[in-house]
Amino acid sequence: MYFKPIRAALLWGELPPIDMHEIIALIAPRPFLDVSALNDGDPLVQRQRVLMVMKIADVYELLKAPENFAFFVPGRGHSVPHETRELIFGFLDAHLKPPEATRACLVGE
């Protein structure tokens, strides 16, 4: 039996033979950041992706670790502009550095 590649099937409006959000949810409760531009590729596929990440967020809520999941859906196409990089670096800092290194404080403290 031949299966189309997942991307080809999605572009033809077909559902994939797997539930990607269920596979990604296996990462929970470990930190996970999803960045995918709303206007990168087929608009219908990207809109479905937003719905998919909302299901992943539900899993993180269920596991009481919502702070470990984030997603960002910019509208700047297939690029990683400055604001997206800042968000990515901030997420990595928050999850990889010790808490005292990223603690918010007043200037001069």
N, C-alpha and C positions, 0 to 999 in steps of 0.2 A: 504494500500500500504506500502511495506517495503523498507526503504532506508538503504543502507550500511553506516556504519560510514564513515566519511569523509576520515580518514587516509586509511582505507581499500580500498575505491574507488580509491584514488590517487595511491596506490601501484599497483592496477590493471590497471593503465593507464587511468582511467575514470575521467572526470571533476567533481568537486563537484557540488551539486545542488544549491550552492550559490556562489557569487563572494566575496571571503574573502577580497580582496583588497578594495572593496567598503565598507565593514563593518568597516575595520580598518581605512579607510579614514574619517569616521565620527568623529574620534578623532580630526582631524584638525580644527582649527590651533593650538590646544594645543600641548605641547611637546610630542614627541613619538620617542623612540629608538628601533629599531628592531635588534636583534643579533641572527643570525642563521648560524651555520657552514655549509659550502658547502658540506662537506663530512660526515654529520650526517644523516644517513638514506639513502633512495633511492636517487641516484644522480640526476635522472630526476626530482623528486619532488623538490629538493633543487634548481635546476637551474630555475625551474618555479617560485619558491619563489623570486629569485632575480628579475625576470621580474615583479613580482607582486609588490615588494617594489618600483620599478621604477615608476609604475603607481601611487602609494601613494605619491611619491616625486612630481609628476606632480600636485597633488591636493594642496600640500603645496606651490608650486610655484604660482599656480593660486590664492591662498589666500594671497599671499605676505608674507608668513611666512616660507621660506625655512630653516631658522636657527633653527626652532623648530622640524625639522625632520632629523633623521640620521639612517643609517643602517650600520652594520658591518658584513661581511661574512668571518670569518676566516676559515682556513683549518685544524683545530686541533680537529675535531670530536666533540663528545658530552661532552664537558668540558668547563670550564671557566678559561682559563689560565691567567697569570699575565697581559699580554697586553690587553686582553679583559676586565678584571676587571678595569684596569686603564681608558680605554675608557668609560666604564659604569659610573664610579665614576666621571669622568670629565663632562660627559653629565648631570648627576644629579647636580653636583656643579653649572654648568652654568645655570641650569633652576630652581634650588631651593634656591640657596644662593643669597643674594643681590649683585648687580653688582660690588660694591666696594670690595667685598670679593674675587672676581675672576678676577679682572682687571689685565691685563698683565702689568708688569712694569720692569724697569731695576733693577738689584740687587743694593741695597743701597738707593733706592728712598724712 
